Amino acid sequence: MSRLQGCLKTLNDIFIKYATMDNNHDTLSQSELLQLLKDELPDFKEEQLNELVGVIIKRDRDGQIDRTEFFALVSCLVLCLPPSKFSRK
């Protein structure tokens, strides 16, 4: 498996892990999204993540984040953050 394929699989697996925390396995609720971000982005401050989730949910019409919206969020994070945020330590 290529590195990019592995990354996509990992992102999909992360979405599924958190989306299946409740009865709706196709979307992330606000609490699931916040937990995902806290667990998977531990270098971010909790206040930043709370604010990010608040903005995302406020703009989302149904209050749920589906797979497409999740991948768009991840893409936005990659584009908005400096490359140094992704360097291996």
N, CA, C and O atoms as CSV, one atom per row, in Angstrom:
chain,resi,resn,atom,element,x,y,z
A,1,MET,N,N,0.862,-1.172,0.000
A,1,MET,CA,C,0.000,0.000,0.000
A,1,MET,C,C,0.907,1.233,0.000
A,1,MET,O,O,1.889,1.293,0.741
A,2,SER,N,N,0.573,2.199,-0.827
A,2,SER,CA,C,1.363,3.434,-0.881
A,2,SER,C,C,1.140,4.267,0.379
A,2,SER,O,O,0.191,4.032,1.126
A,3,ARG,N,N,2.005,5.226,0.604
A,3,ARG,CA,C,1.869,6.077,1.788
A,3,ARG,C,C,0.560,6.871,1.754
A,3,ARG,O,O,-0.115,7.018,2.773
A,4,LEU,N,N,0.212,7.382,0.563
A,4,LEU,CA,C,-1.029,8.148,0.458
A,4,LEU,C,C,-2.234,7.257,0.711
A,4,LEU,O,O,-3.163,7.657,1.413
A,5,GLN,N,N,-2.231,6.056,0.152
A,5,GLN,CA,C,-3.327,5.122,0.412
A,5,GLN,C,C,-3.427,4.820,1.906
A,5,GLN,O,O,-4.522,4.762,2.465
A,6,GLY,N,N,-2.287,4.630,2.537
A,6,GLY,CA,C,-2.260,4.368,3.971
A,6,GLY,C,C,-2.834,5.533,4.767
A,6,GLY,O,O,-3.567,5.337,5.736
A,7,CYS,N,N,-2.492,6.748,4.346
A,7,CYS,CA,C,-3.027,7.933,5.022
A,7,CYS,C,C,-4.548,8.019,4.878
A,7,CYS,O,O,-5.258,8.308,5.840
A,8,LEU,N,N,-5.032,7.764,3.667
A,8,LEU,CA,C,-6.477,7.819,3.438
A,8,LEU,C,C,-7.197,6.746,4.242
A,8,LEU,O,O,-8.262,6.997,4.805
A,9,LYS,N,N,-6.619,5.556,4.296
A,9,LYS,CA,C,-7.210,4.479,5.081
A,9,LYS,C,C,-7.241,4.869,6.554
A,9,LYS,O,O,-8.242,4.658,7.239
A,10,THR,N,N,-6.149,5.434,7.034
A,10,THR,CA,C,-6.081,5.858,8.432
A,10,THR,C,C,-7.135,6.910,8.736
A,10,THR,O,O,-7.825,6.821,9.751
A,11,LEU,N,N,-7.266,7.902,7.870
A,11,LEU,CA,C,-8.290,8.939,8.078
A,11,LEU,C,C,-9.685,8.329,8.098
A,11,LEU,O,O,-10.509,8.690,8.938
A,12,ASN,N,N,-9.949,7.416,7.187
A,12,ASN,CA,C,-11.250,6.760,7.150
A,12,ASN,C,C,-11.480,5.939,8.418
A,12,ASN,O,O,-12.569,5.965,8.992
A,13,ASP,N,N,-10.452,5.213,8.852
A,13,ASP,CA,C,-10.564,4.424,10.081
A,13,ASP,C,C,-10.835,5.318,11.295
A,13,ASP,O,O,-11.621,4.959,12.172
A,14,ILE,N,N,-10.190,6.470,11.340
A,14,ILE,CA,C,-10.416,7.417,12.447
A,14,ILE,C,C,-11.861,7.900,12.429
A,14,ILE,O,O,-12.516,7.952,13.470
A,15,PHE,N,N,-12.356,8.253,11.244
A,15,PHE,CA,C,-13.749,8.698,11.141
A,15,PHE,C,C,-14.689,7.612,11.662
A,15,PHE,O,O,-15.577,7.892,12.468
A,16,ILE,N,N,-14.499,6.395,11.211
A,16,ILE,CA,C,-15.373,5.285,11.613
A,16,ILE,C,C,-15.300,5.051,13.118
A,16,ILE,O,O,-16.326,4.849,13.766
A,17,LYS,N,N,-14.095,5.079,13.674
A,17,LYS,CA,C,-13.925,4.854,15.115
A,17,LYS,C,C,-14.776,5.822,15.936
A,17,LYS,O,O,-15.437,5.412,16.891
A,18,TYR,N,N,-14.763,7.088,15.573
A,18,TYR,CA,C,-15.499,8.083,16.359
A,18,TYR,C,C,-16.970,8.174,15.961
A,18,TYR,O,O,-17.819,8.474,16.800
A,19,ALA,N,N,-17.277,7.921,14.696
A,19,ALA,CA,C,-18.676,7.985,14.251
A,19,ALA,C,C,-19.506,6.865,14.860
A,19,ALA,O,O,-20.720,7.004,15.008
A,20,THR,N,N,-18.870,5.768,15.210
A,20,THR,CA,C,-19.614,4.626,15.747
A,20,THR,C,C,-19.775,4.688,17.270
A,20,THR,O,O,-20.168,3.702,17.893
A,21,MET,N,N,-19.477,5.826,17.860
A,21,MET,CA,C,-19.639,5.972,19.307
A,21,MET,C,C,-21.104,6.122,19.709
A,21,MET,O,O,-21.454,5.939,20.875
A,22,ASP,N,N,-21.963,6.456,18.735
A,22,ASP,CA,C,-23.396,6.546,19.020
A,22,ASP,C,C,-24.160,5.691,18.009
A,22,ASP,O,O,-23.562,4.876,17.307
A,23,ASN,N,N,-25.454,5.871,17.935
A,23,ASN,CA,C,-26.289,5.057,17.049
A,23,ASN,C,C,-26.201,5.455,15.583
A,23,ASN,O,O,-26.554,4.666,14.706
A,24,ASN,N,N,-25.732,6.672,15.305
A,24,ASN,CA,C,-25.617,7.138,13.929
A,24,ASN,C,C,-24.176,6.948,13.472
A,24,ASN,O,O,-23.307,7.757,13.800
A,25,HIS,N,N,-23.921,5.893,12.724
A,25,HIS,CA,C,-22.557,5.528,12.344
A,25,HIS,C,C,-22.062,6.233,11.085
A,25,HIS,O,O,-20.924,6.014,10.669
A,26,ASP,N,N,-22.894,7.074,10.473
A,26,ASP,CA,C,-22.518,7.755,9.233
A,26,ASP,C,C,-22.024,9.173,9.453
A,26,ASP,O,O,-21.508,9.800,8.528
A,27,THR,N,N,-22.178,9.690,10.672
A,27,THR,CA,C,-21.797,11.072,10.945
A,27,THR,C,C,-21.137,11.189,12.312
A,27,THR,O,O,-21.219,10.296,13.155
A,28,LEU,N,N,-20.485,12.323,12.493
A,28,LEU,CA,C,-19.924,12.685,13.791
A,28,LEU,C,C,-20.812,13.747,14.424
A,28,LEU,O,O,-21.155,14.739,13.782
A,29,SER,N,N,-21.176,13.543,15.659
A,29,SER,CA,C,-21.888,14.584,16.398
A,29,SER,C,C,-20.859,15.599,16.889
A,29,SER,O,O,-19.655,15.406,16.719
A,30,GLN,N,N,-21.336,16.668,17.491
A,30,GLN,CA,C,-20.436,17.680,18.022
A,30,GLN,C,C,-19.494,17.076,19.062
A,30,GLN,O,O,-18.294,17.348,19.041
A,31,SER,N,N,-20.026,16.267,19.962
A,31,SER,CA,C,-19.183,15.675,21.006
A,31,SER,C,C,-18.195,14.656,20.421
A,31,SER,O,O,-17.059,14.562,20.884
A,32,GLU,N,N,-18.619,13.900,19.414
A,32,GLU,CA,C,-17.711,12.942,18.775
A,32,GLU,C,C,-16.578,13.664,18.044
A,32,GLU,O,O,-15.420,13.254,18.116
A,33,LEU,N,N,-16.926,14.741,17.343
A,33,LEU,CA,C,-15.913,15.514,16.630
A,33,LEU,C,C,-14.914,16.117,17.605
A,33,LEU,O,O,-13.708,16.081,17.362
A,34,LEU,N,N,-15.404,16.663,18.693
A,34,LEU,CA,C,-14.511,17.255,19.689
A,34,LEU,C,C,-13.594,16.189,20.288
A,34,LEU,O,O,-12.399,16.430,20.459
A,35,GLN,N,N,-14.135,15.029,20.605
A,35,GLN,CA,C,-13.313,13.951,21.162
A,35,GLN,C,C,-12.267,13.490,20.151
A,35,GLN,O,O,-11.113,13.260,20.512
A,36,LEU,N,N,-12.662,13.357,18.897
A,36,LEU,CA,C,-11.736,12.970,17.834
A,36,LEU,C,C,-10.581,13.954,17.763
A,36,LEU,O,O,-9.419,13.549,17.744
A,37,LEU,N,N,-10.891,15.235,17.724
A,37,LEU,CA,C,-9.848,16.249,17.595
A,37,LEU,C,C,-8.935,16.281,18.817
A,37,LEU,O,O,-7.722,16.443,18.680
A,38,LYS,N,N,-9.507,16.130,20.004
A,38,LYS,CA,C,-8.689,16.106,21.221
A,38,LYS,C,C,-7.748,14.909,21.225
A,38,LYS,O,O,-6.576,15.035,21.579
A,39,ASP,N,N,-8.259,13.754,20.836
A,39,ASP,CA,C,-7.457,12.533,20.852
A,39,ASP,C,C,-6.409,12.509,19.738
A,39,ASP,O,O,-5.270,12.093,19.951
A,40,GLU,N,N,-6.808,12.957,18.557
A,40,GLU,CA,C,-5.959,12.811,17.383
A,40,GLU,C,C,-5.056,14.014,17.115
A,40,GLU,O,O,-4.111,13.915,16.332
A,41,LEU,N,N,-5.337,15.140,17.755
A,41,LEU,CA,C,-4.499,16.341,17.609
A,41,LEU,C,C,-4.078,16.840,18.998
A,41,LEU,O,O,-4.441,17.944,19.402
A,42,PRO,N,N,-3.314,16.023,19.718
A,42,PRO,CA,C,-2.991,16.358,21.105
A,42,PRO,C,C,-2.108,17.596,21.269
A,42,PRO,O,O,-2.027,18.146,22.367
A,43,ASP,N,N,-1.449,18.043,20.202
A,43,ASP,CA,C,-0.600,19.226,20.301
A,43,ASP,C,C,-1.389,20.536,20.263
A,43,ASP,O,O,-0.830,21.605,20.512
A,44,PHE,N,N,-2.669,20.457,19.956
A,44,PHE,CA,C,-3.502,21.645,19.906
A,44,PHE,C,C,-4.071,21.934,21.292
A,44,PHE,O,O,-4.332,21.015,22.069
A,45,LYS,N,N,-4.257,23.199,21.589
A,45,LYS,CA,C,-4.848,23.592,22.872
A,45,LYS,C,C,-6.342,23.288,22.852
A,45,LYS,O,O,-7.001,23.412,21.820
A,46,GLU,N,N,-6.858,22.893,23.997
A,46,GLU,CA,C,-8.276,22.535,24.089
A,46,GLU,C,C,-9.175,23.705,23.692
A,46,GLU,O,O,-10.212,23.504,23.061
A,47,GLU,N,N,-8.781,24.924,24.059
A,47,GLU,CA,C,-9.582,26.102,23.695
A,47,GLU,C,C,-9.669,26.255,22.182
A,47,GLU,O,O,-10.720,26.612,21.651
A,48,GLN,N,N,-8.555,25.983,21.481
A,48,GLN,CA,C,-8.549,26.079,20.028
A,48,GLN,C,C,-9.501,25.053,19.416
A,48,GLN,O,O,-10.249,25.359,18.487
A,49,LEU,N,N,-9.462,23.846,19.944
A,49,LEU,CA,C,-10.323,22.791,19.417
A,49,LEU,C,C,-11.788,23.070,19.700
A,49,LEU,O,O,-12.638,22.840,18.840
A,50,ASN,N,N,-12.098,23.565,20.897
A,50,ASN,CA,C,-13.484,23.926,21.221
A,50,ASN,C,C,-13.995,25.006,20.272
A,50,ASN,O,O,-15.127,24.941,19.793
A,51,GLU,N,N,-13.155,25.991,20.010
A,51,GLU,CA,C,-13.551,27.075,19.107
A,51,GLU,C,C,-13.749,26.548,17.688
A,51,GLU,O,O,-14.714,26.907,17.015
A,52,LEU,N,N,-12.834,25.699,17.241
A,52,LEU,CA,C,-12.940,25.121,15.902
A,52,LEU,C,C,-14.228,24.321,15.746
A,52,LEU,O,O,-14.947,24.481,14.760
A,53,VAL,N,N,-14.517,23.468,16.709
A,53,VAL,CA,C,-15.738,22.658,16.650
A,53,VAL,C,C,-16.971,23.552,16.676
A,53,VAL,O,O,-17.933,23.302,15.949
A,54,GLY,N,N,-16.951,24.584,17.499
A,54,GLY,CA,C,-18.079,25.511,17.557
A,54,GLY,C,C,-18.358,26.159,16.216
A,54,GLY,O,O,-19.511,26.262,15.797
A,55,VAL,N,N,-17.304,26.596,15.542
A,55,VAL,CA,C,-17.454,27.229,14.222
A,55,VAL,C,C,-17.970,26.220,13.198
A,55,VAL,O,O,-18.858,26.532,12.405
A,56,ILE,N,N,-17.418,25.030,13.220
A,56,ILE,CA,C,-17.829,23.995,12.251
A,56,ILE,C,C,-19.294,23.634,12.431
A,56,ILE,O,O,-20.056,23.614,11.464
A,57,ILE,N,N,-19.683,23.353,13.644
A,57,ILE,CA,C,-21.066,22.943,13.910
A,57,ILE,C,C,-22.036,24.096,13.636
A,57,ILE,O,O,-23.133,23.873,13.124
A,58,LYS,N,N,-21.640,25.311,13.970
A,58,LYS,CA,C,-22.498,26.479,13.739
A,58,LYS,C,C,-22.782,26.666,12.247
A,58,LYS,O,O,-23.896,27.026,11.867
A,59,ARG,N,N,-21.785,26.425,11.410
A,59,ARG,CA,C,-21.944,26.600,9.966
A,59,ARG,C,C,-22.623,25.412,9.302
A,59,ARG,O,O,-23.156,25.530,8.199
A,60,ASP,N,N,-22.603,24.284,9.967
A,60,ASP,CA,C,-23.194,23.072,9.402
A,60,ASP,C,C,-24.704,23.097,9.633
A,60,ASP,O,O,-25.159,23.346,10.750
A,61,ARG,N,N,-25.459,22.847,8.607
A,61,ARG,CA,C,-26.916,22.974,8.702
A,61,ARG,C,C,-27.575,21.926,9.587
A,61,ARG,O,O,-28.571,22.215,10.250
A,62,ASP,N,N,-27.029,20.708,9.606
A,62,ASP,CA,C,-27.692,19.651,10.362
A,62,ASP,C,C,-27.004,19.313,11.687
A,62,ASP,O,O,-27.485,18.460,12.433
A,63,GLY,N,N,-25.898,19.967,11.979
A,63,GLY,CA,C,-25.212,19.728,13.242
A,63,GLY,C,C,-24.468,18.406,13.308
A,63,GLY,O,O,-24.019,17.995,14.379
A,64,GLN,N,N,-24.335,17.740,12.175
A,64,GLN,CA,C,-23.632,16.464,12.082
A,64,GLN,C,C,-22.564,16.587,10.993
A,64,GLN,O,O,-22.774,17.251,9.979
A,65,ILE,N,N,-21.432,15.950,11.213
A,65,ILE,CA,C,-20.349,15.985,10.231
A,65,ILE,C,C,-20.276,14.632,9.538
A,65,ILE,O,O,-19.967,13.619,10.167
A,66,ASP,N,N,-20.564,14.621,8.236
A,66,ASP,CA,C,-20.493,13.358,7.501
A,66,ASP,C,C,-19.071,13.150,6.983
A,66,ASP,O,O,-18.197,13.989,7.204
A,67,ARG,N,N,-18.847,12.057,6.311
A,67,ARG,CA,C,-17.514,11.702,5.839
A,67,ARG,C,C,-16.938,12.777,4.910
A,67,ARG,O,O,-15.766,13.133,5.027
A,68,THR,N,N,-17.750,13.287,3.997
A,68,THR,CA,C,-17.289,14.322,3.074
A,68,THR,C,C,-16.863,15.572,3.836
A,68,THR,O,O,-15.817,16.154,3.547
A,69,GLU,N,N,-17.668,15.981,4.801
A,69,GLU,CA,C,-17.340,17.165,5.587
A,69,GLU,C,C,-16.084,16.935,6.438
A,69,GLU,O,O,-15.286,17.852,6.634
A,70,PHE,N,N,-15.916,15.726,6.933
A,70,PHE,CA,C,-14.731,15.407,7.718
A,70,PHE,C,C,-13.474,15.500,6.862
A,70,PHE,O,O,-12.480,16.095,7.279
A,71,PHE,N,N,-13.512,14.918,5.672
A,71,PHE,CA,C,-12.340,14.987,4.796
A,71,PHE,C,C,-12.072,16.426,4.358
A,71,PHE,O,O,-10.913,16.808,4.197
A,72,ALA,N,N,-13.108,17.223,4.166
A,72,ALA,CA,C,-12.913,18.637,3.838
A,72,ALA,C,C,-12.252,19.366,5.009
A,72,ALA,O,O,-11.373,20.204,4.808
A,73,LEU,N,N,-12.676,19.043,6.224
A,73,LEU,CA,C,-12.066,19.638,7.417
A,73,LEU,C,C,-10.589,19.301,7.499
A,73,LEU,O,O,-9.761,20.178,7.745
A,74,VAL,N,N,-10.254,18.031,7.293
A,74,VAL,CA,C,-8.851,17.608,7.342
A,74,VAL,C,C,-8.049,18.331,6.252
A,74,VAL,O,O,-6.928,18.776,6.499
A,75,SER,N,N,-8.612,18.444,5.071
A,75,SER,CA,C,-7.931,19.150,3.980
A,75,SER,C,C,-7.682,20.605,4.344
A,75,SER,O,O,-6.603,21.137,4.084
A,76,CYS,N,N,-8.665,21.244,4.937
A,76,CYS,CA,C,-8.507,22.648,5.360
A,76,CYS,C,C,-7.416,22.784,6.414
A,76,CYS,O,O,-6.629,23.730,6.371
A,77,LEU,N,N,-7.360,21.853,7.356
A,77,LEU,CA,C,-6.315,21.898,8.369
A,77,LEU,C,C,-4.933,21.781,7.732
A,77,LEU,O,O,-4.011,22.505,8.104
A,78,VAL,N,N,-4.794,20.877,6.781
A,78,VAL,CA,C,-3.502,20.692,6.106
A,78,VAL,C,C,-3.105,21.977,5.370
A,78,VAL,O,O,-1.943,22.381,5.406
A,79,LEU,N,N,-4.065,22.610,4.710
A,79,LEU,CA,C,-3.759,23.807,3.931
A,79,LEU,C,C,-3.527,25.049,4.799
A,79,LEU,O,O,-2.766,25.938,4.415
A,80,CYS,N,N,-4.169,25.115,5.950
A,80,CYS,CA,C,-4.105,26.303,6.793
A,80,CYS,C,C,-2.944,26.301,7.777
A,80,CYS,O,O,-2.499,27.359,8.223
A,81,LEU,N,N,-2.465,25.141,8.107
A,81,LEU,CA,C,-1.392,25.046,9.107
A,81,LEU,C,C,-0.029,25.058,8.433
A,81,LEU,O,O,0.118,24.575,7.310
A,82,PRO,N,N,0.959,25.605,9.113
A,82,PRO,CA,C,2.300,25.613,8.523
A,82,PRO,C,C,2.851,24.186,8.416
A,82,PRO,O,O,2.546,23.332,9.249
A,83,PRO,N,N,3.655,23.940,7.396
A,83,PRO,CA,C,4.219,22.586,7.222
A,83,PRO,C,C,4.962,22.075,8.463
A,83,PRO,O,O,5.045,20.866,8.678
A,84,SER,N,N,5.489,22.968,9.259
A,84,SER,CA,C,6.225,22.538,10.463
A,84,SER,C,C,5.325,21.791,11.443
A,84,SER,O,O,5.822,21.001,12.246
A,85,LYS,N,N,4.025,22.021,11.398
A,85,LYS,CA,C,3.083,21.307,12.273
A,85,LYS,C,C,3.053,19.817,11.962
A,85,LYS,O,O,2.644,19.014,12.800
A,86,PHE,N,N,3.485,19.445,10.762
A,86,PHE,CA,C,3.389,18.055,10.333
A,86,PHE,C,C,4.738,17.355,10.285
A,86,PHE,O,O,4.825,16.196,9.877
A,87,SER,N,N,5.776,18.042,10.692
A,87,SER,CA,C,7.096,17.409,10.647
A,87,SER,C,C,7.214,16.405,11.803
A,87,SER,O,O,6.655,16.592,12.883
A,88,ARG,N,N,7.950,15.358,11.531
A,88,ARG,CA,C,8.151,14.327,12.552
A,88,ARG,C,C,9.160,14.839,13.562
A,88,ARG,O,O,10.133,15.511,13.218
A,89,LYS,N,N,8.903,14.504,14.812
A,89,LYS,CA,C,9.801,14.955,15.875
A,89,LYS,C,C,10.829,13.914,16.172
A,89,LYS,O,O,11.677,14.114,17.042
